[in-house]
Amino acid sequence: RAAAPPPSRVSDPMAAYRGAELESVSATDADDRIPPGWSVNPSKWSQRIPIVILAVVGGIAATWLALYQQGVTDTVWEPFFGDGTRVIVIESGFSEAFERFPVRDAAIGAFGYLADAVTGVIGGTDRWRKMPWIVVIFGAFVGPFGAVSVMLTIFQPVLYGSFCTLCLVSGVVSLAMIGPAVDEVLASLQYLRRERER
């Protein structure tokens, strides 16, 4: 006696259709997160998380310098330049100019890095168009603070003939943050311009 053929599998055409529709919606949603004319999304987490990590590193360096500058601690990490940190952070003309203010320059730098980290994590991967002003504020913190940090790093040997290890760390961190941040700010500014021209 011949074996009965196995029951045929009746596929659900609607299930296949729904799957294709979900894939299409997902792809469309992903495309919507990429700014017009761009090949990548500047607000994606892989772009922002490194900036936030750098901001935390810079904040730790600046906070340590601020505590040293305010006399809260009398030691600071300086493995390479002897008393360079004391010369730059305590005795330089730039630092002395801030002595008349309640907040010294290193503390301002620490605040700047904190602001970078906080504004860097606010919003999702489409914040360049849904929260453009947060992105602009984020860029306003990263750009000017970064430029000042790099400028002060250049001033160390030129004006004061010394180096400060944590100051150099801060300068390198600030410089590394500027490029990725500029991409997202540019995408948000382009979006705001398109909205204004409508």
Phi and psi restraints in degrees (value plus and minus 20) as a CYANA .aco file:
   2 ALA   PHI     -91.5   -51.5
   2 ALA   PSI     121.9   161.9
   3 ALA   PHI     -89.4   -49.4
   3 ALA   PSI     123.6   163.6
   4 ALA   PHI     -90.2   -50.2
   4 ALA   PSI     119.8   159.8
   5 PRO   PHI     -85.0   -45.0
   5 PRO   PSI     125.8   165.8
   6 PRO   PHI     -81.9   -41.9
   6 PRO   PSI     126.8   166.8
   7 PRO   PHI     -81.2   -41.2
   7 PRO   PSI     116.7   156.7
   8 SER   PHI     -92.2   -52.2
   8 SER   PSI     123.9   163.9
   9 ARG   PHI    -109.5   -69.5
   9 ARG   PSI      99.5   139.5
  10 VAL   PHI    -113.9   -73.9
  10 VAL   PSI      90.1   130.1
  11 SER   PHI     -93.5   -53.5
  11 SER   PSI     131.1   171.1
  12 ASP   PHI    -111.9   -71.9
  12 ASP   PSI      84.3   124.3
  13 PRO   PHI     -82.0   -42.0
  13 PRO   PSI     -50.3   -10.3
  14 MET   PHI     -89.2   -49.2
  14 MET   PSI     -54.4   -14.4
  15 ALA   PHI     -84.7   -44.7
  15 ALA   PSI     -62.1   -22.1
  16 ALA   PHI     -83.7   -43.7
  16 ALA   PSI     -59.6   -19.6
  17 TYR   PHI     -84.6   -44.6
  17 TYR   PSI     -63.9   -23.9
  18 ARG   PHI     -83.5   -43.5
  18 ARG   PSI     -58.8   -18.8
  19 GLY   PHI     -83.1   -43.1
  19 GLY   PSI     -64.0   -24.0
  20 ALA   PHI     -85.2   -45.2
  20 ALA   PSI     -56.5   -16.5
  21 GLU   PHI     -85.9   -45.9
  21 GLU   PSI     -61.7   -21.7
  22 LEU   PHI     -84.0   -44.0
  22 LEU   PSI     -61.0   -21.0
  23 GLU   PHI     -83.1   -43.1
  23 GLU   PSI     -59.9   -19.9
  24 SER   PHI     -84.8   -44.8
  24 SER   PSI     -63.8   -23.8
  25 VAL   PHI     -83.7   -43.7
  25 VAL   PSI     -61.8   -21.8
  26 SER   PHI     -82.2   -42.2
  26 SER   PSI     -63.4   -23.4
  27 ALA   PHI     -85.2   -45.2
  27 ALA   PSI     -60.4   -20.4
  28 THR   PHI     -83.5   -43.5
  28 THR   PSI     -62.5   -22.5
  29 ASP   PHI     -80.9   -40.9
  29 ASP   PSI     -61.2   -21.2
  30 ALA   PHI     -85.1   -45.1
  30 ALA   PSI     -60.3   -20.3
  31 ASP   PHI     -84.9   -44.9
  31 ASP   PSI     -55.3   -15.3
  32 ASP   PHI     -84.7   -44.7
  32 ASP   PSI     -42.0    -2.0
  33 ARG   PHI    -103.6   -63.6
  33 ARG   PSI     -29.6    10.4
  34 ILE   PHI    -115.8   -75.8
  34 ILE   PSI     104.5   144.5
  35 PRO   PHI     -80.9   -40.9
  35 PRO   PSI     127.7   167.7
  36 PRO   PHI     -76.2   -36.2
  36 PRO   PSI     111.7   151.7
  37 GLY   PHI      66.0   106.0
  37 GLY   PSI     -23.5    16.5
  38 TRP   PHI    -124.6   -84.6
  38 TRP   PSI     133.0   173.0
  39 SER   PHI    -119.6   -79.6
  39 SER   PSI     -33.3     6.7
  40 VAL   PHI    -154.4  -114.4
  40 VAL   PSI     141.9   181.9
  41 ASN   PHI    -113.5   -73.5
  41 ASN   PSI      92.5   132.5
  42 PRO   PHI     -91.6   -51.6
  42 PRO   PSI     -30.1     9.9
  43 SER   PHI    -117.6   -77.6
  43 SER   PSI     -17.4    22.6
  44 LYS   PHI     -85.6   -45.6
  44 LYS   PSI     132.8   172.8
  45 TRP   PHI     -82.4   -42.4
  45 TRP   PSI     -54.4   -14.4
  46 SER   PHI     -84.8   -44.8
  46 SER   PSI     -39.2     0.8
  47 GLN   PHI    -107.7   -67.7
  47 GLN   PSI     -53.5   -13.5
  48 ARG   PHI    -111.7   -71.7
  48 ARG   PSI     -55.6   -15.6
  49 ILE   PHI     -78.7   -38.7
  49 ILE   PSI     -63.6   -23.6
  50 PRO   PHI     -78.1   -38.1
  50 PRO   PSI     -56.1   -16.1
  51 ILE   PHI     -84.9   -44.9
  51 ILE   PSI     -63.2   -23.2
  52 VAL   PHI     -83.8   -43.8
  52 VAL   PSI     -62.5   -22.5
  53 ILE   PHI     -82.3   -42.3
  53 ILE   PSI     -64.1   -24.1
  54 LEU   PHI     -81.2   -41.2
  54 LEU   PSI     -59.5   -19.5
  55 ALA   PHI     -83.5   -43.5
  55 ALA   PSI     -59.0   -19.0
  56 VAL   PHI     -85.1   -45.1
  56 VAL   PSI     -63.7   -23.7
  57 VAL   PHI     -81.5   -41.5
  57 VAL   PSI     -67.2   -27.2
  58 GLY   PHI     -82.2   -42.2
  58 GLY   PSI     -57.2   -17.2
  59 GLY   PHI     -85.1   -45.1
  59 GLY   PSI     -58.4   -18.4
  60 ILE   PHI     -84.4   -44.4
  60 ILE   PSI     -64.7   -24.7
  61 ALA   PHI     -81.8   -41.8
  61 ALA   PSI     -66.6   -26.6
  62 ALA   PHI     -87.0   -47.0
  62 ALA   PSI     -56.8   -16.8
  63 THR   PHI     -85.3   -45.3
  63 THR   PSI     -62.2   -22.2
  64 TRP   PHI     -81.7   -41.7
  64 TRP   PSI     -64.0   -24.0
  65 LEU   PHI     -83.5   -43.5
  65 LEU   PSI     -58.2   -18.2
  66 ALA   PHI     -85.1   -45.1
  66 ALA   PSI     -62.0   -22.0
  67 LEU   PHI     -84.5   -44.5
  67 LEU   PSI     -58.5   -18.5
  68 TYR   PHI     -87.9   -47.9
  68 TYR   PSI     -61.1   -21.1
  69 GLN   PHI     -86.5   -46.5
  69 GLN   PSI     -55.2   -15.2
  70 GLN   PHI    -104.6   -64.6
  70 GLN   PSI     -24.2    15.8
  71 GLY   PHI      61.6   101.6
  71 GLY   PSI      -9.2    30.8
  72 VAL   PHI     -88.9   -48.9
  72 VAL   PSI     -56.5   -16.5
  73 THR   PHI    -147.9  -107.9
  73 THR   PSI     125.4   165.4
  74 ASP   PHI    -123.4   -83.4
  74 ASP   PSI     -11.8    28.2
  75 THR   PHI    -145.8  -105.8
  75 THR   PSI     129.5   169.5
  76 VAL   PHI    -167.7  -127.7
  76 VAL   PSI     128.6   168.6
  77 TRP   PHI     -89.9   -49.9
  77 TRP   PSI      95.3   135.3
  78 GLU   PHI    -166.0  -126.0
  78 GLU   PSI      64.9   104.9
  79 PRO   PHI    -104.3   -64.3
  79 PRO   PSI     -31.1     8.9
  80 PHE   PHI    -140.3  -100.3
  80 PHE   PSI     -53.0   -13.0
  81 PHE   PHI    -137.3   -97.3
  81 PHE   PSI       7.7    47.7
  82 GLY   PHI      38.5    78.5
  82 GLY   PSI    -138.0   -98.0
  83 ASP   PHI    -114.8   -74.8
  83 ASP   PSI       3.4    43.4
  84 GLY   PHI     -78.5   -38.5
  84 GLY   PSI     -60.3   -20.3
  85 THR   PHI     -83.6   -43.6
  85 THR   PSI     -61.5   -21.5
  86 ARG   PHI     -82.7   -42.7
  86 ARG   PSI     -62.7   -22.7
  87 VAL   PHI     -81.9   -41.9
  87 VAL   PSI     -65.3   -25.3
  88 ILE   PHI     -95.6   -55.6
  88 ILE   PSI     -66.6   -26.6
  89 VAL   PHI    -104.8   -64.8
  89 VAL   PSI     -49.5    -9.5
  90 ILE   PHI    -126.5   -86.5
  90 ILE   PSI     -63.6   -23.6
  91 GLU   PHI    -122.7   -82.7
  91 GLU   PSI     -30.0    10.0
  92 SER   PHI     -89.2   -49.2
  92 SER   PSI     134.1   174.1
  93 GLY   PHI     -81.3   -41.3
  93 GLY   PSI     -54.5   -14.5
  94 PHE   PHI     -83.7   -43.7
  94 PHE   PSI     -66.4   -26.4
  95 SER   PHI     -87.8   -47.8
  95 SER   PSI     -58.4   -18.4
  96 GLU   PHI     -84.4   -44.4
  96 GLU   PSI     -50.4   -10.4
  97 ALA   PHI     -84.3   -44.3
  97 ALA   PSI     -45.0    -5.0
  98 PHE   PHI    -109.3   -69.3
  98 PHE   PSI     -22.8    17.2
  99 GLU   PHI     -84.5   -44.5
  99 GLU   PSI     -44.8    -4.8
 100 ARG   PHI     -99.9   -59.9
 100 ARG   PSI     -29.7    10.3
 101 PHE   PHI    -120.2   -80.2
 101 PHE   PSI     132.8   172.8
 102 PRO   PHI     -89.1   -49.1
 102 PRO   PSI     -44.3    -4.3
 103 VAL   PHI    -135.7   -95.7
 103 VAL   PSI     104.6   144.6
 104 ARG   PHI    -104.5   -64.5
 104 ARG   PSI     150.9   190.9
 105 ASP   PHI     -84.1   -44.1
 105 ASP   PSI     -57.9   -17.9
 106 ALA   PHI     -85.3   -45.3
 106 ALA   PSI     -57.1   -17.1
 107 ALA   PHI     -86.8   -46.8
 107 ALA   PSI     -56.9   -16.9
 108 ILE   PHI     -83.0   -43.0
 108 ILE   PSI     -60.5   -20.5
 109 GLY   PHI     -82.3   -42.3
 109 GLY   PSI     -61.5   -21.5
 110 ALA   PHI     -82.4   -42.4
 110 ALA   PSI     -61.3   -21.3
 111 PHE   PHI     -82.2   -42.2
 111 PHE   PSI     -60.8   -20.8
 112 GLY   PHI     -80.6   -40.6
 112 GLY   PSI     -64.0   -24.0
 113 TYR   PHI     -85.6   -45.6
 113 TYR   PSI     -58.3   -18.3
 114 LEU   PHI     -81.2   -41.2
 114 LEU   PSI     -63.4   -23.4
 115 ALA   PHI     -83.7   -43.7
 115 ALA   PSI     -58.6   -18.6
 116 ASP   PHI     -78.8   -38.8
 116 ASP   PSI     -67.1   -27.1
 117 ALA   PHI     -85.4   -45.4
 117 ALA   PSI     -64.0   -24.0
 118 VAL   PHI     -86.5   -46.5
 118 VAL   PSI     -69.3   -29.3
 119 THR   PHI     -90.3   -50.3
 119 THR   PSI     -38.7     1.3
 120 GLY   PHI     -95.5   -55.5
 120 GLY   PSI     -44.9    -4.9
 121 VAL   PHI    -120.5   -80.5
 121 VAL   PSI     -28.2    11.8
 122 ILE   PHI     -94.4   -54.4
 122 ILE   PSI     113.3   153.3
 123 GLY   PHI      71.5   111.5
 123 GLY   PSI     145.0   185.0
 124 GLY   PHI    -114.1   -74.1
 124 GLY   PSI    -182.8  -142.8
 125 THR   PHI     -99.4   -59.4
 125 THR   PSI     -20.8    19.2
 126 ASP   PHI    -135.1   -95.1
 126 ASP   PSI       3.8    43.8
 127 ARG   PHI     -89.4   -49.4
 127 ARG   PSI     -38.5     1.5
 128 TRP   PHI     -79.5   -39.5
 128 TRP   PSI     -45.4    -5.4
 129 ARG   PHI    -134.4   -94.4
 129 ARG   PSI     -44.0    -4.0
 130 LYS   PHI    -110.8   -70.8
 130 LYS   PSI     -46.3    -6.3
 131 MET   PHI    -156.0  -116.0
 131 MET   PSI      36.7    76.7
 132 PRO   PHI     -82.8   -42.8
 132 PRO   PSI     -52.1   -12.1
 133 TRP   PHI     -92.9   -52.9
 133 TRP   PSI     -48.9    -8.9
 134 ILE   PHI     -84.2   -44.2
 134 ILE   PSI     -61.4   -21.4
 135 VAL   PHI     -84.2   -44.2
 135 VAL   PSI     -61.1   -21.1
 136 VAL   PHI     -84.6   -44.6
 136 VAL   PSI     -62.0   -22.0
 137 ILE   PHI     -83.6   -43.6
 137 ILE   PSI     -62.5   -22.5
 138 PHE   PHI     -74.9   -34.9
 138 PHE   PSI     -67.2   -27.2
 139 GLY   PHI     -86.2   -46.2
 139 GLY   PSI     -53.7   -13.7
 140 ALA   PHI     -86.1   -46.1
 140 ALA   PSI     -53.3   -13.3
 141 PHE   PHI     -94.9   -54.9
 141 PHE   PSI     -66.6   -26.6
 142 VAL   PHI     -87.1   -47.1
 142 VAL   PSI     -65.8   -25.8
 143 GLY   PHI     -84.8   -44.8
 143 GLY   PSI     -85.1   -45.1
 144 PRO   PHI     -82.0   -42.0
 144 PRO   PSI     -63.8   -23.8
 145 PHE   PHI     -82.5   -42.5
 145 PHE   PSI     -60.0   -20.0
 146 GLY   PHI     -84.8   -44.8
 146 GLY   PSI     -62.1   -22.1
 147 ALA   PHI     -83.4   -43.4
 147 ALA   PSI     -62.5   -22.5
 148 VAL   PHI     -83.9   -43.9
 148 VAL   PSI     -61.7   -21.7
 149 SER   PHI     -82.9   -42.9
 149 SER   PSI     -63.9   -23.9
 150 VAL   PHI     -84.8   -44.8
 150 VAL   PSI     -61.4   -21.4
 151 MET   PHI     -81.5   -41.5
 151 MET   PSI     -63.4   -23.4
 152 LEU   PHI     -86.0   -46.0
 152 LEU   PSI     -53.8   -13.8
 153 THR   PHI     -83.9   -43.9
 153 THR   PSI     -60.2   -20.2
 154 ILE   PHI     -87.5   -47.5
 154 ILE   PSI     -55.8   -15.8
 155 PHE   PHI     -86.8   -46.8
 155 PHE   PSI     -45.5    -5.5
 156 GLN   PHI     -72.9   -32.9
 156 GLN   PSI     -77.9   -37.9
 157 PRO   PHI     -96.9   -56.9
 157 PRO   PSI     -49.6    -9.6
 158 VAL   PHI     -91.9   -51.9
 158 VAL   PSI     -67.4   -27.4
 159 LEU   PHI    -115.2   -75.2
 159 LEU   PSI     -52.1   -12.1
 160 TYR   PHI    -138.0   -98.0
 160 TYR   PSI     -25.8    14.2
 161 GLY   PHI      42.4    82.4
 161 GLY   PSI       4.7    44.7
 162 SER   PHI    -161.9  -121.9
 162 SER   PSI     146.4   186.4
 163 PHE   PHI    -145.8  -105.8
 163 PHE   PSI     137.9   177.9
 164 CYS   PHI    -151.9  -111.9
 164 CYS   PSI     100.1   140.1
 165 THR   PHI     -79.3   -39.3
 165 THR   PSI     -70.6   -30.6
 166 LEU   PHI     -86.7   -46.7
 166 LEU   PSI     -49.4    -9.4
 167 CYS   PHI     -86.6   -46.6
 167 CYS   PSI     -60.2   -20.2
 168 LEU   PHI     -84.7   -44.7
 168 LEU   PSI     -61.4   -21.4
 169 VAL   PHI     -78.3   -38.3
 169 VAL   PSI     -65.0   -25.0
 170 SER   PHI     -81.6   -41.6
 170 SER   PSI     -62.1   -22.1
 171 GLY   PHI     -85.6   -45.6
 171 GLY   PSI     -63.3   -23.3
 172 VAL   PHI     -83.9   -43.9
 172 VAL   PSI     -62.6   -22.6
 173 VAL   PHI     -80.7   -40.7
 173 VAL   PSI     -67.0   -27.0
 174 SER   PHI     -81.9   -41.9
 174 SER   PSI     -62.5   -22.5
 175 LEU   PHI     -84.3   -44.3
 175 LEU   PSI     -59.9   -19.9
 176 ALA   PHI     -88.7   -48.7
 176 ALA   PSI     -45.5    -5.5
 177 MET   PHI    -100.2   -60.2
 177 MET   PSI     -45.5    -5.5
 178 ILE   PHI     -84.9   -44.9
 178 ILE   PSI     -67.6   -27.6
 179 GLY   PHI     -77.3   -37.3
 179 GLY   PSI     -76.6   -36.6
 180 PRO   PHI     -81.6   -41.6
 180 PRO   PSI     -54.7   -14.7
 181 ALA   PHI     -88.2   -48.2
 181 ALA   PSI     -56.9   -16.9
 182 VAL   PHI     -82.2   -42.2
 182 VAL   PSI     -57.7   -17.7
 183 ASP   PHI     -77.6   -37.6
 183 ASP   PSI     -68.2   -28.2
 184 GLU   PHI     -88.3   -48.3
 184 GLU   PSI     -60.1   -20.1
 185 VAL   PHI     -82.4   -42.4
 185 VAL   PSI     -62.4   -22.4
 186 LEU   PHI     -81.7   -41.7
 186 LEU   PSI     -62.3   -22.3
 187 ALA   PHI     -82.6   -42.6
 187 ALA   PSI     -60.7   -20.7
 188 SER   PHI     -88.6   -48.6
 188 SER   PSI     -60.2   -20.2
 189 LEU   PHI     -85.5   -45.5
 189 LEU   PSI     -57.7   -17.7
 190 GLN   PHI     -84.9   -44.9
 190 GLN   PSI     -59.6   -19.6
 191 TYR   PHI     -83.5   -43.5
 191 TYR   PSI     -65.7   -25.7
 192 LEU   PHI     -82.8   -42.8
 192 LEU   PSI     -56.5   -16.5
 193 ARG   PHI     -86.6   -46.6
 193 ARG   PSI     -62.5   -22.5
 194 ARG   PHI     -82.9   -42.9
 194 ARG   PSI     -60.8   -20.8
 195 GLU   PHI     -85.2   -45.2
 195 GLU   PSI     -56.3   -16.3
 196 ARG   PHI     -90.8   -50.8
 196 ARG   PSI     -51.7   -11.7
 197 GLU   PHI    -101.7   -61.7
 197 GLU   PSI     -27.9    12.1
